[in-house]
Amino acid sequence: MASSVVLDRGRSAFAEHRWTEAFTALSEADGEGALEGADLERLSTTALLLGREELGVEFATRAHEAFLEVGDQEGAARSAAWIGMYLMGHGDMAQSGGWLARANRIAESGGGAESVEGLLRIPAGLGALYTGDPDGAALAFAEAFTIGDRLHDRDAMALAHLGLGQAWIMLGHTDDGLALLDEVMVAIMAGEVSPVTSGIVYCSVIGSCYLAFDVRRAQEWTIALDRWCGARPDMVMYSGQCQAFRAELYRLHGAWADALEAARAAVERVRRGDWHGAWRAWYQQAEVHRLRGEFDAADKSYLRAAESGYPPQPGLALLRLAQGNVRLARSMIRQVSEEADLPTHNQLLPAVVEIELAAGDVEAARRAADELAEGMPRDAKPLLRAVAARCDGAVRLDEGNPRGALSSLRTAWACWQELEAPYEAARCRVLTARAWRALGDEASASMELDAARATFLELGAAPDVAAVDALSRRGPSAAFGPLTPREVEVLRLVASGKTNRAIAGELYLSEKTVDRHLSNIFSKLGISSRAAATAYAYEHALV
């Protein structure tokens, strides 16, 4: 029998969220004599929260066995269910299936284990969610919540509402999904659920807010998660994810040094045991490096993010674009956007627009921009309004409609300002400058470029500073008048005597796209033949 003094100390520390002290005392008590199932559960929880996951599973297994020995069917089923869900999260599907089958068998045998039935519906919902079946997931999670509510199982109710909210977001019912996530967060803030469930909900809700383009909600819950982790300073699990979310917010708000520091802190916590934070920790570090022009460091960090099992996109595709490899960037972003679920696909659309425009495929960029706008509700969040308007403005500019572009870009700039996102606001200024230049207003263009350059310089966005300098040096005449850079490429090839088919092959475009570019060139220059286009190219020293 374990010492009652040591055991009481461990239980008190656990209740007060002093995880290291709880782990030490409960481990000591375990060494003095076999612990009961409930105390082994506490020891398992502390081990997990401290990042010692193998020990956590080992103690959970012992708790399950201890419950069985004393005939506690409910405790045995609950511990088996948690082990099964933990292994599912790790991708150990065979072992997970075995534990979940055991949990179901115990629950179905009676003996008071029926109270675990709500929790046992959660894995079915998770399985559907992971395999891209949000309808099936919604049904499973709704059933889990109904059972959990009837049996007063707070953990089951919280996880069910979390999953149901995520499923609704995947189905496009964003506002309803976010409302459910807010509701489950109320239960977390009130301390109604266990520590492990609380951490799962915190991190999952914040990630879902980003998928729904709701950066304000994400910021609010990140602050709450930061406080929750801060009140438990020795906790490892969830702390890496918390730091990575902080890095994302710092990056958005232009505090890039702080973002990099938080991203590195996240990586350190991942190494200590918060493996769930691996992708976001490395990805945020890579993003800061990319924006600062530190391409080798960005490449390495994206690779580490990929090693966690998730594609490091759209960042890696944008890195390849910045390195001048447009073809590879295009291939990457097309593949990942085609394979993504709806919320993730929508997140990728701004990068699709940017890369397709760089590749000269204005039609593909227009389709992506329209898709983003069509899925936007009337009361869309500022972040979604900002990216949709920016995409529309960029496409309008390359469609030869600079005045229409200005309207969209003003909307985008105002939204980015509202979100206190200086880098994105400055990028809108660069596009606005191009629009003014196309309209012949060089004074307004120069003003926008100067403002953008000052912001990029302050942030340390070296690639953007260089791009602005190139635009500023180019001036209106060398900027090819009303033609876009891609149209100039086409014009040069026309002047060299190439056919449309040959131009399409050289620029990796369709002949239809080349035809459209040529039509735009004729319209903008007021000409009607390839001979006139060739003459224009020679007169303006384009060849």
C-alpha positions as CSV (number, residue, x, y, z in Angstrom):
1,M,0.0,0.0,0.0
2,A,1.3,3.4,-0.9
3,S,2.1,6.0,1.8
4,S,-1.0,8.1,2.4
5,V,1.1,11.2,3.0
6,V,2.9,11.0,-0.3
7,L,-0.3,9.9,-2.1
8,D,-2.3,12.9,-0.6
9,R,0.5,15.2,-1.7
10,G,0.3,13.9,-5.2
11,R,-3.5,14.1,-5.4
12,S,-3.4,17.7,-4.1
13,A,-0.7,18.7,-6.6
14,F,-2.8,17.2,-9.4
15,A,-5.9,19.1,-8.3
16,E,-3.9,22.3,-8.3
17,H,-2.3,21.7,-11.7
18,R,1.2,21.4,-10.3
19,W,2.1,18.6,-12.8
20,T,5.8,18.0,-12.0
21,E,5.1,17.8,-8.3
22,A,2.1,15.6,-8.9
23,F,4.1,13.3,-11.1
24,T,7.0,13.0,-8.6
25,A,4.7,12.3,-5.6
26,L,2.4,9.9,-7.4
27,S,5.5,8.0,-8.9
28,E,6.9,7.8,-5.4
29,A,3.6,6.5,-4.1
30,D,3.5,4.0,-6.9
31,G,7.0,2.8,-6.0
32,E,5.9,2.2,-2.4
33,G,2.9,0.1,-3.4
34,A,0.4,-0.5,-6.2
35,L,-1.8,2.5,-6.9
36,E,-5.5,2.2,-7.4
37,G,-6.9,2.8,-10.9
38,A,-8.0,6.4,-10.3
39,D,-4.5,7.4,-9.1
40,L,-2.9,5.6,-12.0
41,E,-5.1,7.7,-14.2
42,R,-3.8,10.8,-12.5
43,L,-0.3,9.6,-13.0
44,S,-1.0,8.9,-16.7
45,T,-2.4,12.4,-17.2
46,T,0.6,14.1,-15.5
47,A,3.0,12.1,-17.6
48,L,1.2,13.0,-20.8
49,L,1.0,16.7,-19.9
50,L,4.8,16.7,-19.1
51,G,5.5,15.3,-22.6
52,R,6.4,11.8,-21.4
53,E,3.9,10.1,-23.6
54,E,5.2,6.5,-23.5
55,L,5.0,6.5,-19.7
56,G,1.5,8.1,-20.0
57,V,0.2,5.2,-22.1
58,E,1.9,2.7,-19.8
59,F,0.2,4.2,-16.7
60,A,-3.1,4.3,-18.6
61,T,-2.8,0.7,-19.4
62,R,-2.1,-0.2,-15.8
63,A,-5.1,1.9,-14.7
64,H,-7.3,-0.1,-17.1
65,E,-6.0,-3.3,-15.6
66,A,-6.5,-2.0,-12.1
67,F,-10.1,-1.1,-12.8
68,L,-10.7,-4.5,-14.2
69,E,-9.3,-6.2,-11.1
70,V,-11.7,-4.5,-8.8
71,G,-14.7,-4.9,-11.2
72,D,-14.9,-1.2,-12.1
73,Q,-16.3,-1.6,-15.6
74,E,-16.8,2.1,-16.2
75,G,-13.2,3.0,-15.3
76,A,-11.9,0.1,-17.4
77,A,-14.0,1.2,-20.4
78,R,-13.1,4.8,-20.1
79,S,-9.3,4.2,-19.8
80,A,-9.5,1.8,-22.8
81,A,-11.4,4.5,-24.8
82,W,-8.8,7.1,-24.1
83,I,-5.9,4.8,-25.0
84,G,-7.6,4.0,-28.2
85,M,-8.2,7.7,-29.1
86,Y,-4.6,8.6,-28.2
87,L,-3.2,5.8,-30.5
88,M,-5.6,6.9,-33.2
89,G,-4.1,10.4,-33.0
90,H,-0.6,8.9,-33.4
91,G,-1.8,6.9,-36.5
92,D,-1.4,3.5,-34.8
93,M,-4.7,2.4,-36.2
94,A,-4.4,-1.4,-35.5
95,Q,-3.7,-0.9,-31.8
96,S,-6.2,1.9,-31.6
97,G,-8.9,-0.4,-33.0
98,G,-8.1,-3.1,-30.5
99,W,-8.4,-0.8,-27.5
100,L,-11.6,0.8,-28.8
101,A,-13.1,-2.7,-29.5
102,R,-12.3,-3.7,-25.9
103,A,-13.8,-0.5,-24.6
104,N,-17.0,-1.1,-26.5
105,R,-17.2,-4.7,-25.4
106,I,-16.9,-3.7,-21.8
107,A,-19.5,-0.9,-22.2
108,E,-21.9,-3.3,-23.8
109,S,-21.5,-5.8,-21.0
110,G,-23.3,-3.5,-18.6
111,G,-21.9,-3.2,-15.0
112,G,-22.3,0.6,-15.0
113,A,-20.0,1.2,-18.1
114,E,-22.9,2.6,-20.1
115,S,-21.9,6.1,-19.0
116,V,-18.9,5.8,-21.4
117,E,-21.0,5.3,-24.5
118,G,-20.9,9.0,-25.4
119,L,-17.1,9.1,-25.3
120,L,-17.0,5.9,-27.4
121,R,-18.9,7.6,-30.2
122,I,-16.1,10.2,-30.6
123,P,-13.7,7.9,-32.5
124,A,-16.3,7.2,-35.2
125,G,-16.6,11.0,-35.7
126,L,-12.9,11.5,-35.8
127,G,-12.5,8.7,-38.3
128,A,-15.0,10.3,-40.6
129,L,-13.5,13.7,-40.1
130,Y,-9.9,12.4,-40.9
131,T,-11.1,10.6,-44.1
132,G,-13.0,13.6,-45.6
133,D,-16.5,12.7,-44.6
134,P,-17.9,15.7,-42.8
135,D,-21.5,14.6,-43.1
136,G,-20.7,11.3,-41.4
137,A,-18.6,13.0,-38.8
138,A,-21.5,15.5,-38.0
139,L,-23.9,12.6,-37.4
140,A,-21.5,10.7,-35.2
141,F,-20.6,13.8,-33.1
142,A,-24.2,14.8,-32.8
143,E,-25.0,11.3,-31.4
144,A,-22.0,11.5,-29.1
145,F,-23.2,14.8,-27.7
146,T,-26.8,13.6,-27.1
147,I,-25.5,10.5,-25.2
148,G,-22.9,12.5,-23.3
149,D,-25.5,15.1,-22.3
150,R,-27.9,12.4,-21.1
151,L,-25.2,10.8,-19.0
152,H,-23.6,14.1,-17.8
153,D,-20.2,13.2,-19.4
154,R,-18.6,16.6,-19.7
155,D,-15.5,15.4,-21.7
156,A,-17.7,13.6,-24.2
157,M,-19.9,16.6,-24.6
158,A,-16.9,18.9,-25.1
159,L,-15.2,16.7,-27.7
160,A,-18.5,16.1,-29.5
161,H,-19.3,19.8,-29.8
162,L,-15.7,20.4,-31.0
163,G,-16.0,17.7,-33.7
164,L,-19.5,18.9,-34.7
165,G,-18.3,22.5,-35.1
166,Q,-15.3,21.4,-37.2
167,A,-17.6,19.2,-39.4
168,W,-19.9,22.1,-40.0
169,I,-17.0,24.3,-41.0
170,M,-15.9,21.7,-43.4
171,L,-19.4,21.6,-44.8
172,G,-19.4,25.3,-45.4
173,H,-21.7,26.2,-42.4
174,T,-18.9,28.4,-41.0
175,D,-21.0,30.7,-38.7
176,D,-22.9,27.7,-37.1
177,G,-19.6,25.8,-36.7
178,L,-17.9,28.8,-35.0
179,A,-20.8,29.3,-32.7
180,L,-20.5,25.7,-31.5
181,L,-16.8,26.2,-30.9
182,D,-17.5,29.2,-28.8
183,E,-20.0,27.2,-26.8
184,V,-17.5,24.4,-26.1
185,M,-14.9,27.1,-25.1
186,V,-17.3,28.3,-22.4
187,A,-17.2,24.9,-20.8
188,I,-13.4,24.9,-21.0
189,M,-13.0,28.3,-19.5
190,A,-15.4,27.3,-16.7
191,G,-13.1,24.3,-15.8
192,E,-15.8,21.8,-16.5
193,V,-13.6,19.2,-18.3
194,S,-10.4,17.4,-17.8
195,P,-7.0,18.9,-18.5
196,V,-6.2,16.7,-21.5
197,T,-9.6,17.5,-23.1
198,S,-9.2,21.2,-22.3
199,G,-5.9,21.3,-24.2
200,I,-7.3,19.4,-27.2
201,V,-10.2,21.8,-27.5
202,Y,-8.1,24.9,-27.1
203,C,-5.7,24.0,-29.8
204,S,-8.3,22.5,-32.2
205,V,-10.6,25.5,-31.9
206,I,-7.8,28.0,-32.7
207,G,-6.8,26.0,-35.7
208,S,-10.4,25.9,-36.9
209,C,-10.7,29.7,-36.5
210,Y,-7.8,30.1,-38.9
211,L,-9.4,27.7,-41.4
212,A,-12.5,29.8,-41.2
213,F,-10.5,33.1,-41.8
214,D,-11.6,34.3,-38.4
215,V,-8.3,35.8,-37.1
216,R,-10.0,37.8,-34.4
217,R,-11.5,34.7,-32.8
218,A,-8.2,32.9,-33.2
219,Q,-6.4,35.8,-31.5
220,E,-8.9,35.8,-28.6
221,W,-8.6,32.1,-28.0
222,T,-4.8,32.2,-28.4
223,I,-4.6,34.7,-25.6
224,A,-6.8,32.5,-23.5
225,L,-4.6,29.4,-24.3
226,D,-1.5,31.4,-23.5
227,R,-3.0,32.2,-20.0
228,W,-4.0,28.6,-19.5
229,C,-0.5,27.4,-20.3
230,G,1.1,30.2,-18.3
231,A,-0.8,29.0,-15.2
232,R,0.7,25.6,-15.8
233,P,4.4,26.5,-16.6
234,D,5.8,23.0,-16.3
235,M,3.2,21.6,-18.8
236,V,4.8,20.5,-22.1
237,M,1.8,19.1,-24.0
238,Y,-0.1,22.0,-25.8
239,S,2.6,24.5,-25.0
240,G,4.4,24.1,-28.3
241,Q,1.1,24.6,-30.1
242,C,0.4,27.7,-28.1
243,Q,3.8,29.2,-29.0
244,A,3.2,28.4,-32.7
245,F,-0.2,30.1,-32.6
246,R,1.5,33.1,-31.0
247,A,4.1,33.1,-33.8
248,E,1.3,33.2,-36.3
249,L,-0.3,36.3,-34.7
250,Y,3.1,38.0,-34.3
251,R,3.8,37.5,-38.0
252,L,0.4,38.8,-39.1
253,H,0.9,42.0,-36.9
254,G,4.4,42.6,-38.2
255,A,6.4,41.6,-35.1
256,W,8.6,39.3,-37.1
257,A,11.4,39.1,-34.5
258,D,8.9,38.1,-31.9
259,A,7.3,35.6,-34.3
260,L,10.6,33.9,-34.9
261,E,11.3,33.8,-31.2
262,A,7.9,32.2,-30.5
263,A,8.3,29.8,-33.4
264,R,11.7,28.7,-32.0
265,A,10.2,28.3,-28.6
266,A,7.5,26.1,-30.2
267,V,10.2,23.9,-31.8
268,E,11.9,23.5,-28.4
269,R,8.6,22.5,-26.9
270,V,8.0,20.0,-29.7
271,R,11.4,18.5,-28.9
272,R,10.4,18.2,-25.3
273,G,7.3,16.2,-26.1
274,D,4.5,18.3,-27.7
275,W,4.7,16.5,-31.0
276,H,1.2,17.8,-32.0
277,G,2.8,21.2,-32.5
278,A,5.5,20.0,-34.9
279,W,4.0,21.1,-38.2
280,R,2.8,24.5,-37.1
281,A,6.0,25.2,-35.1
282,W,8.3,24.5,-38.1
283,Y,6.0,26.1,-40.6
284,Q,5.8,29.4,-38.8
285,Q,9.5,29.5,-38.5
286,A,9.8,28.9,-42.2
287,E,7.3,31.6,-43.0
288,V,9.2,34.3,-41.2
289,H,12.5,33.2,-43.0
290,R,10.7,33.3,-46.4
291,L,9.4,36.8,-45.9
292,R,12.8,38.0,-44.8
293,G,14.5,36.5,-47.8
294,E,16.3,33.9,-45.8
295,F,15.5,31.2,-48.4
296,D,17.9,28.5,-47.3
297,A,16.7,28.6,-43.7
298,A,13.1,28.7,-44.9
299,D,13.7,25.6,-47.1
300,K,15.1,23.7,-44.1
301,S,12.2,24.6,-41.9
302,Y,9.6,23.7,-44.5
303,L,11.3,20.3,-44.8
304,R,11.0,19.8,-41.1
305,A,7.3,20.8,-41.2
306,A,6.8,18.2,-44.0
307,E,8.4,15.5,-41.8
308,S,5.5,15.9,-39.4
309,G,3.3,14.4,-42.1
310,Y,1.5,17.5,-43.5
311,P,2.4,19.4,-46.7
312,P,4.1,22.7,-45.9
313,Q,1.8,24.6,-48.1
314,P,1.2,27.2,-49.4
315,G,4.4,28.5,-48.0
316,L,6.7,26.1,-49.9
317,A,5.1,26.9,-53.2
318,L,5.4,30.7,-52.5
319,L,9.1,30.1,-51.6
320,R,9.7,28.4,-55.0
321,L,7.9,31.4,-56.6
322,A,10.2,33.8,-54.8
323,Q,13.2,31.8,-56.0
324,G,12.0,32.2,-59.6
325,N,10.8,28.6,-60.1
326,V,7.3,29.5,-61.3
327,R,6.7,26.2,-63.0
328,L,7.4,24.2,-59.8
329,A,5.4,26.6,-57.6
330,R,2.5,26.2,-59.9
331,S,2.7,22.4,-59.9
332,M,2.9,22.3,-56.1
333,I,0.0,24.6,-55.4
334,R,-2.3,23.0,-58.0
335,Q,-1.7,19.5,-56.6
336,V,-2.2,20.4,-52.9
337,S,-5.3,22.6,-53.6
338,E,-7.0,19.8,-55.7
339,E,-6.4,17.3,-52.8
340,A,-7.5,19.5,-49.9
341,D,-10.7,19.5,-48.0
342,L,-13.0,22.6,-48.5
343,P,-11.7,24.9,-45.7
344,T,-8.0,24.0,-46.5
345,H,-8.7,24.5,-50.2
346,N,-10.1,28.0,-49.5
347,Q,-7.0,28.8,-47.5
348,L,-4.9,28.0,-50.5
349,L,-6.8,30.1,-53.0
350,P,-4.9,33.3,-52.4
351,A,-1.6,31.6,-53.2
352,V,-3.2,30.0,-56.2
353,V,-4.1,33.4,-57.5
354,E,-0.6,34.8,-56.9
355,I,1.2,31.9,-58.5
356,E,-1.2,31.6,-61.5
357,L,-0.7,35.4,-62.2
358,A,3.1,34.9,-62.1
359,A,2.7,32.1,-64.5
360,G,0.7,34.3,-66.9
361,D,-2.5,32.3,-66.6
362,V,-4.9,35.1,-65.8
363,E,-7.9,32.9,-66.5
364,A,-6.9,30.3,-63.9
365,A,-6.2,33.2,-61.4
366,R,-9.7,34.6,-62.2
367,R,-11.3,31.2,-61.5
368,A,-9.6,31.0,-58.1
369,A,-10.4,34.6,-57.2
370,D,-14.1,34.1,-58.1
371,E,-14.2,30.8,-56.2
372,L,-12.9,32.7,-53.1
373,A,-15.5,35.5,-53.5
374,E,-18.4,33.2,-54.3
375,G,-18.0,31.3,-51.0
376,M,-17.9,34.5,-49.0
377,P,-21.0,35.4,-46.9
378,R,-22.3,38.9,-46.7
379,D,-21.0,39.4,-43.2
380,A,-17.6,37.8,-44.0
381,K,-14.8,38.2,-41.5
382,P,-12.3,41.0,-42.2
383,L,-9.5,38.5,-43.1
384,L,-11.7,36.8,-45.7
385,R,-12.8,40.2,-47.2
386,A,-9.2,41.3,-47.3
387,V,-7.8,38.3,-49.2
388,A,-10.8,38.1,-51.5
389,A,-10.5,41.8,-52.4
390,R,-6.8,41.7,-52.9
391,C,-7.1,38.6,-55.2
392,D,-9.7,40.3,-57.2
393,G,-7.7,43.5,-57.5
394,A,-4.6,41.6,-58.6
395,V,-6.5,39.7,-61.2
396,R,-8.2,42.8,-62.5
397,L,-4.9,44.5,-62.9
398,D,-3.6,41.7,-65.1
399,E,-6.9,41.6,-67.0
400,G,-6.1,45.2,-68.1
401,N,-8.7,46.8,-65.8
402,P,-6.6,49.1,-63.5
403,R,-9.6,51.3,-62.5
404,G,-11.6,48.3,-61.4
405,A,-8.5,47.0,-59.6
406,L,-8.2,50.2,-57.6
407,S,-11.7,49.7,-56.1
408,S,-10.9,46.2,-54.9
409,L,-7.5,47.1,-53.6
410,R,-8.8,50.0,-51.6
411,T,-11.2,47.6,-49.9
412,A,-8.4,45.1,-49.3
413,W,-6.0,47.7,-47.9
414,A,-8.7,49.0,-45.5
415,C,-9.4,45.5,-44.2
416,W,-5.7,44.8,-43.7
417,Q,-5.3,48.1,-41.8
418,E,-8.3,47.1,-39.6
419,L,-6.6,43.8,-38.8
420,E,-3.3,45.6,-38.1
421,A,-1.5,43.6,-40.7
422,P,1.2,45.9,-42.1
423,Y,2.9,43.5,-44.5
424,E,-0.3,42.6,-46.3
425,A,-1.4,46.2,-46.4
426,A,2.0,47.2,-47.9
427,R,1.5,44.5,-50.6
428,C,-1.8,46.1,-51.5
429,R,0.0,49.4,-51.9
430,V,2.4,47.9,-54.4
431,L,-0.6,46.6,-56.5
432,T,-2.3,50.0,-56.1
433,A,0.9,51.6,-57.4
434,R,0.8,49.4,-60.5
435,A,-2.8,50.4,-61.1
436,W,-2.1,54.1,-60.8
437,R,0.9,53.7,-63.2
438,A,-1.3,51.9,-65.7
439,L,-3.7,54.8,-65.6
440,G,-0.9,57.3,-66.2
441,D,-0.8,58.7,-62.6
442,E,2.9,58.4,-61.8
443,A,2.7,60.7,-58.8
444,S,0.2,58.5,-57.0
445,A,2.1,55.4,-58.0
446,S,5.3,56.8,-56.5
447,M,3.5,57.8,-53.3
448,E,2.2,54.2,-52.9
449,L,5.6,52.7,-53.7
450,D,7.4,54.9,-51.2
451,A,4.9,54.0,-48.4
452,A,5.1,50.3,-49.2
453,R,8.9,50.4,-49.3
454,A,9.1,52.1,-45.9
455,T,6.9,49.3,-44.4
456,F,8.9,46.5,-46.0
457,L,12.1,48.1,-44.8
458,E,10.9,48.4,-41.2
459,L,9.7,44.8,-41.3
460,G,12.9,43.4,-42.9
461,A,11.1,42.1,-45.9
462,A,14.2,42.1,-48.2
463,P,12.6,40.5,-51.3
464,D,9.7,43.0,-51.3
465,V,12.1,46.0,-50.8
466,A,14.0,44.8,-53.9
467,A,10.8,44.4,-55.9
468,V,9.7,47.9,-55.0
469,D,13.1,49.3,-55.9
470,A,12.9,47.6,-59.3
471,L,9.4,49.0,-59.9
472,S,10.5,52.5,-58.8
473,R,13.6,52.4,-61.1
474,R,11.6,51.1,-64.0
475,G,9.4,54.2,-64.3
476,P,6.4,54.5,-66.5
477,S,8.1,54.2,-69.9
478,A,10.3,51.2,-69.0
479,A,7.3,49.6,-67.2
480,F,6.1,48.8,-70.7
481,G,3.2,51.3,-70.7
482,P,-0.1,49.6,-70.3
483,L,1.2,46.1,-70.8
484,T,1.7,43.6,-68.0
485,P,5.1,41.8,-67.6
486,R,3.6,38.6,-69.1
487,E,2.2,40.5,-72.1
488,V,5.6,42.0,-72.7
489,E,7.1,38.5,-72.7
490,V,4.5,37.5,-75.3
491,L,5.1,40.6,-77.4
492,R,8.9,40.0,-77.4
493,L,8.3,36.4,-78.7
494,V,5.9,37.7,-81.3
495,A,8.5,40.2,-82.5
496,S,11.1,37.4,-82.7
497,G,8.8,35.6,-85.2
498,K,7.4,32.8,-83.1
499,T,4.0,31.4,-83.7
500,N,1.4,31.2,-81.0
501,R,2.0,27.5,-80.6
502,A,5.7,28.1,-80.1
503,I,5.1,30.9,-77.6
504,A,2.7,28.6,-75.7
505,G,5.4,25.9,-75.5
506,E,8.1,28.3,-74.4
507,L,6.0,30.0,-71.6
508,Y,4.2,26.8,-70.6
509,L,0.8,28.3,-71.4
510,S,-2.1,27.0,-73.5
511,E,-2.5,28.4,-77.0
512,K,-5.9,29.8,-75.9
513,T,-4.1,31.9,-73.2
514,V,-1.5,33.1,-75.7
515,D,-4.4,34.2,-78.0
516,R,-6.0,36.1,-75.2
517,H,-2.7,37.8,-74.3
518,L,-2.2,38.8,-77.9
519,S,-5.8,40.2,-78.1
520,N,-5.1,42.2,-74.9
521,I,-1.9,43.6,-76.4
522,F,-3.6,44.6,-79.6
523,S,-6.4,46.3,-77.7
524,K,-4.1,48.2,-75.3
525,L,-1.7,49.4,-78.0
526,G,-4.5,50.2,-80.5
527,I,-3.1,47.9,-83.2
528,S,-4.5,45.0,-85.2
529,S,-1.6,42.9,-86.6
530,R,1.4,41.0,-85.6
531,A,3.5,43.3,-87.8
532,A,2.3,46.4,-85.9
533,A,3.1,44.6,-82.6
534,T,6.6,43.8,-83.9
535,A,7.1,47.4,-84.9
536,Y,6.0,48.6,-81.4
537,A,8.4,46.2,-79.7
538,Y,11.3,47.5,-81.7
539,E,10.3,51.2,-81.3
540,H,10.2,50.7,-77.5
541,A,13.4,48.7,-77.3
542,L,11.7,45.6,-76.0
543,V,13.8,43.3,-78.3
